[in-house]
Amino acid sequence: MAEAGLDANGTRLAQAYSPYFRIGAAVNRRTLVSHAGLLQRHFNSITAENEMKWASIQPTPGDFRFDAADRMVAFAEAHRMGVRGHTLVWHNQTPDWVFTGDRAQLLSRMQDHIQTVMGRYRGRVYSWDVVNEAVADGGDDLLRASRWLLGVGEDYIAEAFRMAHRVDPDAQLLYNDYNETTPAKRDRIHRLVKDLRGQGVPVHGIGLQGHWRLNTPSAADIRATLELYASLGVRLQVTELDISLHDWNDRSAGGPEPDPDRLERQGQRYGEIFGIFREYRAVLDAVTLWGVADDATWLDNFPVRARKDWPLLFDVHHGEKPAFRAVAAVDGGNAAR
Ligand code: HAH
């Protein structure tokens, strides 16, 4: 009898993880084609890296451009994958015109946008990042001083979730953020979601982006975060996982090839992190990588422009990395339960 996740040609990641959670990848209009083989073999969820963001999907008022997003949803349906929607209300990659005028105008644009975008994919997108990155990184305030906060007031988050829930009552609605493991921000995100749910706002869960590095965050901080968020009784997803080979404080120009030693350490790190994720399978619905293979990653331009990074499970030639093998080694290579 074949082991779970194995077929004659080796491991299929999403199949190996079917007892645990979905395995997702961010795609863009190019990788949907160039990485289709890896996507079909290993993933059962996709997220549009940019193509569902406001600036892409409604660049000027009322001018909705669904082409690229439609192709992604069709691809997912053809290959029996789920689709995550990213993202409805965010302060970045949102055109300036959205923020002109008074509170009522901003709210009516928000309503129109959510209605049109979510409505188009109703029943076909299982989970939405309704609000992205609303919590402050530092200082004493709970919320980031974004143009949504300044233009609408602090109830913009509750309003967005209420609108989204009316448009697609069956979709899982997430609050999504980064630096979710640092204690101060972890606590602020916890407070925000607790407050919203206390008011009866339909927030179903928290998305942890997971843009992490070789040495940070610690396993203890990852565990503490999952534990704290799970204590709210909400669903969790890891929505944008990648593990940079560069340390956060390293802003050097880098080089064209990855350090083999760091690739091995990255494998151990991915193995450790997915081991933790498997422990939390009761609350974790999906783990999405923010890309498919190292030839197409946003980290080539963040936080240093034009510096190569190798943060994903597959190399620039789409071959399996130590990271892939570590993740695929589900409980010693046997996920059958
Ligand atoms: C994420 N932000 C966004 O959610 C995602 O849409 C984007 O493609 C990549 C990363 C992370 C982030 C950032 O973009 C800038 C500063 C801090 C964190």
Residues whose N, C-alpha, C, O or C-beta is under 5 A from the ligand:
A	BS01	HAH	E49 Y178
